[in-house]
Amino acid sequence: MAATGFKDYYAVLGVSRTAGADEIKQSFRKLARKYHPDVNPDDETAEAKFKEVSEAYEVLSDADKRKKYDQYGQYWQQADRAGAGSAYGSPGDTSGFDFSNYGSFDEFINELLGRFATPGGGGGGRAYPYGTPGASTGGPGFGYDPAANRSFDQEASIRLTFSEAFHGTQKRLRIGSDSVDVRIPPGAKQGSKIRLKGKGPINPYSKQPADIFLVVQLDPHNFFKLEGDSLTAEVPIAPDEAVLGGKIEVPTPDGSVTMNLPSGIKSGQSLRLRGKGWPSLKGDRGDLLIKVTITPPATLSDTERQLYEQIRDGRTASPRQSLVNNRL
């Protein structure tokens, strides 16, 4: 049984199997420049191609990885894990063995054990039939459980505007040949994960469909920012407002509200509007933190200049008085 989803890294980079290191590097640089995300903003096809080219170069530019890839083909990683240190000792010379008769390296091992397991499935994407990256699954041998520490769950990115994440939204996504309506609850944040239960590939061991996790990528807003759990915004105020205080209108996600500005407020100081922040998944609202910045006028009328000069001439205290005796 031939495996599916095999990537020919030589074909990806457009080089022959006898290509030298310099030729591989030159081809990679040319393709990387062509498909780089900075050159192709918001182009998912180019981004996927850039990742594929980078993956191919990572393997073929490493002499050891390339040797294993040339020897074992699509099963070079599995064969490496099942090599030295396994229950069978040294794997010996398998360069003449035809691995294309097996759907996976596990299938080859299972036949040797006499279990004749024939895992199938597939689905593409980021599936890890040999465990999640970094996980230890042991080695094949008697008593070895092929389903242990295996995850066929997949991840995919979903991009949301600030408004969509704040209010919640519904998106129609295409997964394979199916269209799926996905409800995004209010309060999604950067990195939040939405689980699509049973929409992933079939786990060949449990025969149950895996899950797909949508990872939220939040587009920036021109006024509001989300810092951790807090919604923040920066509001400019005039020098006289900072000195005298008063009431000012500030935007919130629900519309403008009147906020009390204390007299003598400093630039960079934050004021809290309770219950006007980001929604939580429980349905309540956090706070909105308004950071004020004292912004002098770019131009002055003759009257304003005269008044500011009167204030300067009549000022009795210096804001730098405490700095007089500071020295090293």
KEFI-505304 format. One record per residue (C-alpha): x, y, z; residue in three letters; residue number from 0. Coordinates in Angstrom, 2 decimals, m for minus. Layout:
BEGIN
{atom {X,Y,Z},'ala',NUM},
...
// end
This chain:
BEGIN
{atom {0.00,0.00,0.00},'met',0},
{atom {1.50,3.29,m1.04},'ala',1},
{atom {1.50,6.16,1.40},'ala',2},
{atom {m0.26,9.42,0.63},'thr',3},
{atom {0.76,12.99,1.33},'gly',4},
{atom {4.46,12.38,0.58},'phe',5},
{atom {6.41,15.54,m0.19},'lys',6},
{atom {9.30,15.27,m2.65},'asp',7},
{atom {11.63,17.88,m1.15},'tyr',8},
{atom {13.83,17.85,m4.26},'tyr',9},
{atom {10.81,18.70,m6.42},'ala',10},
{atom {9.71,21.38,m3.94},'val',11},
{atom {13.07,23.14,m4.33},'leu',12},
{atom {13.27,22.37,m8.06},'gly',13},
{atom {16.63,20.58,m7.87},'val',14},
{atom {17.84,17.11,m8.83},'ser',15},
{atom {18.58,14.40,m6.27},'arg',16},
{atom {22.30,14.82,m7.04},'thr',17},
{atom {22.26,18.59,m6.38},'ala',18},
{atom {25.07,19.95,m4.25},'gly',19},
{atom {24.68,22.03,m1.09},'ala',20},
{atom {25.31,25.32,m2.92},'asp',21},
{atom {22.69,24.59,m5.57},'glu',22},
{atom {20.14,23.69,m2.89},'ile',23},
{atom {20.89,26.86,m0.96},'lys',24},
{atom {20.67,29.03,m4.08},'gln',25},
{atom {17.31,27.54,m5.08},'ser',26},
{atom {15.94,27.94,m1.55},'phe',27},
{atom {16.92,31.63,m1.37},'arg',28},
{atom {15.28,32.31,m4.73},'lys',29},
{atom {12.02,30.61,m3.74},'leu',30},
{atom {12.04,32.06,m0.22},'ala',31},
{atom {12.25,35.60,m1.62},'arg',32},
{atom {9.45,34.81,m4.08},'lys',33},
{atom {7.01,33.43,m1.49},'tyr',34},
{atom {8.03,35.35,1.64},'his',35},
{atom {4.96,36.66,3.60},'pro',36},
{atom {6.40,40.19,3.57},'asp',37},
{atom {6.37,40.14,m0.23},'val',38},
{atom {2.93,38.48,m0.37},'asn',39},
{atom {0.87,39.98,2.48},'pro',40},
{atom {m2.43,38.20,3.22},'asp',41},
{atom {m1.68,35.55,0.57},'asp',42},
{atom {m2.34,32.20,2.24},'glu',43},
{atom {m1.20,30.24,m0.80},'thr',44},
{atom {2.19,31.99,m0.84},'ala',45},
{atom {2.52,31.54,2.94},'glu',46},
{atom {1.88,27.79,2.62},'ala',47},
{atom {4.42,27.57,m0.22},'lys',48},
{atom {7.00,29.49,1.86},'phe',49},
{atom {6.55,27.01,4.74},'lys',50},
{atom {6.86,24.06,2.35},'glu',51},
{atom {10.06,25.46,0.81},'val',52},
{atom {11.51,26.12,4.29},'ser',53},
{atom {10.63,22.59,5.40},'glu',54},
{atom {12.34,21.10,2.35},'ala',55},
{atom {15.48,23.19,2.86},'tyr',56},
{atom {15.66,22.30,6.55},'glu',57},
{atom {15.95,18.61,5.61},'val',58},
{atom {18.09,18.79,2.47},'leu',59},
{atom {20.56,21.34,3.90},'ser',60},
{atom {21.37,19.00,6.80},'asp',61},
{atom {23.70,16.24,5.61},'ala',62},
{atom {22.50,13.71,8.19},'asp',63},
{atom {18.80,14.38,7.59},'lys',64},
{atom {19.28,14.32,3.84},'arg',65},
{atom {21.03,10.94,4.03},'lys',66},
{atom {18.14,9.45,6.00},'lys',67},
{atom {15.61,11.07,3.68},'tyr',68},
{atom {17.37,9.60,0.62},'asp',69},
{atom {17.46,6.18,2.26},'gln',70},
{atom {13.96,5.94,3.76},'tyr',71},
{atom {11.95,8.46,1.73},'gly',72},
{atom {8.75,9.58,3.46},'gln',73},
{atom {9.53,7.36,6.45},'tyr',74},
{atom {12.93,8.82,7.29},'trp',75},
{atom {11.75,10.34,10.59},'gln',76},
{atom {9.91,7.20,11.69},'gln',77},
{atom {12.82,4.99,10.69},'ala',78},
{atom {15.19,7.20,12.69},'asp',79},
{atom {13.03,6.80,15.80},'arg',80},
{atom {12.76,3.06,15.33},'ala',81},
{atom {16.50,2.56,14.77},'gly',82},
{atom {19.24,2.27,17.38},'ala',83},
{atom {17.95,1.71,20.88},'gly',84},
{atom {14.80,m0.14,19.82},'ser',85},
{atom {13.85,m3.60,21.04},'ala',86},
{atom {15.40,m5.03,17.89},'tyr',87},
{atom {18.83,m3.44,18.23},'gly',88},
{atom {20.52,m2.16,15.07},'ser',89},
{atom {18.18,m1.95,12.06},'pro',90},
{atom {20.98,m2.97,9.72},'gly',91},
{atom {21.21,m2.00,6.08},'asp',92},
{atom {17.70,m1.31,4.76},'thr',93},
{atom {18.75,0.77,1.77},'ser',94},
{atom {17.43,m1.91,m0.60},'gly',95},
{atom {14.09,m2.37,1.19},'phe',96},
{atom {10.95,m1.11,m0.55},'asp',97},
{atom {9.06,0.91,2.08},'phe',98},
{atom {6.43,1.95,m0.49},'ser',99},
{atom {4.60,m1.30,0.28},'asn',100},
{atom {3.63,0.11,3.68},'tyr',101},
{atom {1.37,2.99,4.66},'gly',102},
{atom {3.68,3.95,7.53},'ser',103},
{atom {6.77,2.72,9.33},'phe',104},
{atom {4.45,1.48,12.11},'asp',105},
{atom {2.76,m0.81,9.60},'glu',106},
{atom {6.12,m2.30,8.71},'phe',107},
{atom {6.93,m2.91,12.39},'ile',108},
{atom {3.48,m4.36,13.08},'asn',109},
{atom {3.95,m6.89,10.28},'glu',110},
{atom {7.24,m7.95,11.78},'leu',111},
{atom {5.44,m8.46,15.10},'leu',112},
{atom {2.76,m10.50,13.40},'gly',113},
{atom {m0.03,m8.10,14.34},'arg',114},
{atom {m0.68,m7.05,10.72},'phe',115},
{atom {m2.19,m3.73,11.79},'ala',116},
{atom {m3.06,m1.57,8.80},'thr',117},
{atom {m3.49,2.00,10.01},'pro',118},
{atom {m5.04,4.24,7.40},'gly',119},
{atom {m6.61,7.65,7.68},'gly',120},
{atom {m4.90,10.80,6.67},'gly',121},
{atom {m6.37,14.24,6.22},'gly',122},
{atom {m3.23,16.28,5.73},'gly',123},
{atom {m2.39,19.29,7.88},'gly',124},
{atom {m0.46,19.08,11.09},'arg',125},
{atom {m1.22,15.57,12.31},'ala',126},
{atom {1.31,13.80,14.53},'tyr',127},
{atom {0.84,10.02,14.27},'pro',128},
{atom {4.02,9.58,16.28},'tyr',129},
{atom {2.98,11.81,19.14},'gly',130},
{atom {3.01,15.51,19.58},'thr',131},
{atom {6.34,17.25,18.92},'pro',132},
{atom {8.75,16.64,21.77},'gly',133},
{atom {6.70,13.82,23.29},'ala',134},
{atom {8.41,10.53,24.09},'ser',135},
{atom {6.59,7.52,22.66},'thr',136},
{atom {9.20,4.89,23.33},'gly',137},
{atom {10.20,2.43,20.62},'gly',138},
{atom {8.46,m0.39,18.79},'pro',139},
{atom {8.73,m3.82,20.34},'gly',140},
{atom {6.74,m6.44,22.24},'phe',141},
{atom {4.24,m4.74,24.53},'gly',142},
{atom {4.51,m1.50,22.56},'tyr',143},
{atom {1.16,0.30,22.33},'asp',144},
{atom {0.95,2.01,18.93},'pro',145},
{atom {m1.88,4.29,20.11},'ala',146},
{atom {m0.03,5.67,23.12},'ala',147},
{atom {0.69,9.39,23.10},'asn',148},
{atom {m0.62,9.78,19.56},'arg',149},
{atom {m2.56,12.87,18.54},'ser',150},
{atom {m4.26,13.32,15.20},'phe',151},
{atom {m5.76,16.68,16.20},'asp',152},
{atom {m4.95,19.55,13.85},'gln',153},
{atom {m4.58,23.32,14.17},'glu',154},
{atom {m5.50,26.06,11.73},'ala',155},
{atom {m5.52,29.86,11.99},'ser',156},
{atom {m8.65,31.98,11.82},'ile',157},
{atom {m8.35,35.76,11.47},'arg',158},
{atom {m10.84,38.03,13.24},'leu',159},
{atom {m11.34,41.77,13.36},'thr',160},
{atom {m11.51,43.47,16.76},'phe',161},
{atom {m15.24,43.91,16.32},'ser',162},
{atom {m15.81,40.24,15.42},'glu',163},
{atom {m13.81,39.08,18.42},'ala',164},
{atom {m15.57,41.51,20.77},'phe',165},
{atom {m19.16,40.84,19.68},'his',166},
{atom {m18.74,37.26,18.53},'gly',167},
{atom {m19.44,36.14,15.00},'thr',168},
{atom {m20.19,33.19,12.77},'gln',169},
{atom {m17.87,32.07,10.01},'lys',170},
{atom {m18.43,29.55,7.24},'arg',171},
{atom {m15.30,27.51,6.66},'leu',172},
{atom {m14.50,24.84,4.10},'arg',173},
{atom {m12.94,21.71,5.58},'ile',174},
{atom {m12.13,19.25,2.85},'gly',175},
{atom {m15.30,18.93,0.80},'ser',176},
{atom {m17.55,20.10,3.65},'asp',177},
{atom {m18.72,23.60,4.60},'ser',178},
{atom {m18.91,24.15,8.34},'val',179},
{atom {m20.57,27.04,10.20},'asp',180},
{atom {m18.38,28.00,13.15},'val',181},
{atom {m19.71,30.20,15.95},'arg',182},
{atom {m17.07,32.38,17.60},'ile',183},
{atom {m18.26,33.43,21.08},'pro',184},
{atom {m17.79,37.05,22.26},'pro',185},
{atom {m14.44,37.68,23.95},'gly',186},
{atom {m12.05,35.70,21.74},'ala',187},
{atom {m8.43,36.84,22.18},'lys',188},
{atom {m5.16,36.48,20.31},'gln',189},
{atom {m4.18,32.81,20.58},'gly',190},
{atom {m7.62,31.64,21.74},'ser',191},
{atom {m8.55,28.20,20.44},'lys',192},
{atom {m11.96,27.18,19.13},'ile',193},
{atom {m12.48,23.43,19.06},'arg',194},
{atom {m14.24,21.79,16.12},'leu',195},
{atom {m15.03,18.41,17.60},'lys',196},
{atom {m14.84,15.48,15.22},'gly',197},
{atom {m13.92,17.57,12.16},'lys',198},
{atom {m10.35,16.30,11.84},'gly',199},
{atom {m8.89,13.17,10.19},'pro',200},
{atom {m9.84,9.67,11.30},'ile',201},
{atom {m7.57,8.27,14.00},'asn',202},
{atom {m6.50,4.90,12.50},'pro',203},
{atom {m6.17,3.38,15.97},'tyr',204},
{atom {m9.41,4.48,17.64},'ser',205},
{atom {m11.28,4.80,14.32},'lys',206},
{atom {m12.76,8.05,15.69},'gln',207},
{atom {m12.47,11.46,14.00},'pro',208},
{atom {m9.94,13.81,15.55},'ala',209},
{atom {m10.59,17.46,16.37},'asp',210},
{atom {m9.53,20.66,14.65},'ile',211},
{atom {m8.51,23.63,16.78},'phe',212},
{atom {m8.88,27.09,15.25},'leu',213},
{atom {m6.27,29.48,16.66},'val',214},
{atom {m7.45,33.10,16.69},'val',215},
{atom {m5.29,35.73,14.97},'gln',216},
{atom {m6.61,39.14,16.02},'leu',217},
{atom {m6.26,42.08,13.63},'asp',218},
{atom {m5.09,45.30,15.35},'pro',219},
{atom {m7.52,48.16,15.98},'his',220},
{atom {m6.70,51.81,15.32},'asn',221},
{atom {m7.76,52.92,18.82},'phe',222},
{atom {m8.33,50.03,21.22},'phe',223},
{atom {m5.67,47.56,22.32},'lys',224},
{atom {m6.00,44.29,24.21},'leu',225},
{atom {m3.20,43.86,26.76},'glu',226},
{atom {m3.69,40.55,28.54},'gly',227},
{atom {m7.24,40.65,29.89},'asp',228},
{atom {m7.45,44.47,29.85},'ser',229},
{atom {m8.83,46.61,27.07},'leu',230},
{atom {m6.82,49.84,26.82},'thr',231},
{atom {m6.98,53.08,24.86},'ala',232},
{atom {m4.95,56.30,24.75},'glu',233},
{atom {m6.78,59.65,24.91},'val',234},
{atom {m5.08,63.06,24.40},'pro',235},
{atom {m5.97,65.96,26.71},'ile',236},
{atom {m5.06,69.65,26.60},'ala',237},
{atom {m2.70,71.24,29.18},'pro',238},
{atom {m5.54,73.26,30.76},'asp',239},
{atom {m7.63,70.07,31.12},'glu',240},
{atom {m4.72,68.43,32.92},'ala',241},
{atom {m4.40,71.40,35.31},'val',242},
{atom {m8.05,72.15,35.96},'leu',243},
{atom {m9.65,68.72,35.44},'gly',244},
{atom {m13.25,68.41,34.31},'gly',245},
{atom {m15.38,66.14,32.21},'lys',246},
{atom {m14.32,64.76,28.83},'ile',247},
{atom {m15.97,62.45,26.27},'glu',248},
{atom {m14.09,59.21,25.57},'val',249},
{atom {m14.89,56.34,23.16},'pro',250},
{atom {m15.76,52.88,24.50},'thr',251},
{atom {m16.80,49.71,22.64},'pro',252},
{atom {m20.41,50.68,23.40},'asp',253},
{atom {m20.12,54.33,22.30},'gly',254},
{atom {m18.88,57.56,23.88},'ser',255},
{atom {m19.25,58.15,27.63},'val',256},
{atom {m18.45,61.08,29.92},'thr',257},
{atom {m15.42,60.55,32.14},'met',258},
{atom {m14.35,62.67,35.11},'asn',259},
{atom {m10.82,63.99,34.72},'leu',260},
{atom {m9.18,64.85,38.07},'pro',261},
{atom {m7.24,68.10,38.29},'ser',262},
{atom {m3.47,67.76,38.21},'gly',263},
{atom {m3.48,64.49,36.29},'ile',264},
{atom {m0.11,63.52,34.81},'lys',265},
{atom {0.63,62.41,31.28},'ser',266},
{atom {0.68,58.61,31.08},'gly',267},
{atom {m1.66,58.14,34.02},'gln',268},
{atom {m4.54,55.69,33.46},'ser',269},
{atom {m8.16,55.99,34.52},'leu',270},
{atom {m10.49,53.00,34.85},'arg',271},
{atom {m13.96,52.69,33.34},'leu',272},
{atom {m15.48,49.68,35.06},'arg',273},
{atom {m17.50,47.24,33.00},'gly',274},
{atom {m16.54,48.88,29.70},'lys',275},
{atom {m13.77,46.47,28.74},'gly',276},
{atom {m13.41,43.13,26.98},'trp',277},
{atom {m16.07,40.44,27.49},'pro',278},
{atom {m15.13,37.18,29.13},'ser',279},
{atom {m16.35,33.78,28.02},'leu',280},
{atom {m18.53,33.76,31.17},'lys',281},
{atom {m20.48,36.70,29.80},'gly',282},
{atom {m19.28,39.49,32.12},'asp',283},
{atom {m17.19,42.51,31.10},'arg',284},
{atom {m13.76,43.62,32.20},'gly',285},
{atom {m12.61,47.24,32.63},'asp',286},
{atom {m11.43,49.76,30.07},'leu',287},
{atom {m8.19,51.54,30.98},'leu',288},
{atom {m7.91,55.05,29.55},'ile',289},
{atom {m4.33,56.33,29.38},'lys',290},
{atom {m4.19,60.13,29.10},'val',291},
{atom {m1.45,61.98,27.25},'thr',292},
{atom {m1.07,65.74,27.73},'ile',293},
{atom {m0.88,67.17,24.22},'thr',294},
{atom {0.04,70.85,23.74},'pro',295},
{atom {m1.62,72.61,20.78},'pro',296},
{atom {0.33,72.61,17.54},'ala',297},
{atom {m0.56,76.27,16.91},'thr',298},
{atom {m1.62,79.12,19.21},'leu',299},
{atom {m3.81,82.13,18.62},'ser',300},
{atom {m2.52,85.51,19.82},'asp',301},
{atom {m4.89,85.36,22.80},'thr',302},
{atom {m3.75,81.86,23.78},'glu',303},
{atom {m0.10,82.84,23.54},'arg',304},
{atom {m0.64,85.90,25.75},'gln',305},
{atom {m2.48,83.83,28.36},'leu',306},
{atom {0.20,81.13,28.40},'tyr',307},
{atom {2.86,83.83,28.80},'glu',308},
{atom {0.92,85.28,31.75},'gln',309},
{atom {0.75,81.83,33.36},'ile',310},
{atom {4.50,81.36,32.82},'arg',311},
{atom {5.38,84.77,34.26},'asp',312},
{atom {3.11,84.32,37.24},'gly',313},
{atom {4.05,80.74,38.09},'arg',314},
{atom {5.35,80.41,41.67},'thr',315},
{atom {6.64,76.82,41.61},'ala',316},
{atom {8.86,74.82,39.30},'ser',317},
{atom {7.99,71.18,38.48},'pro',318},
{atom {11.77,70.51,38.49},'arg',319},
{atom {12.45,71.88,41.96},'gln',320},
{atom {13.14,68.40,43.37},'ser',321},
{atom {15.87,67.83,40.74},'leu',322},
{atom {18.10,70.74,41.79},'val',323},
{atom {20.48,68.77,44.00},'asn',324},
{atom {20.63,65.60,41.91},'asn',325},
{atom {24.14,64.72,40.70},'arg',326},
{atom {26.51,61.76,40.46},'leu',327},
// end
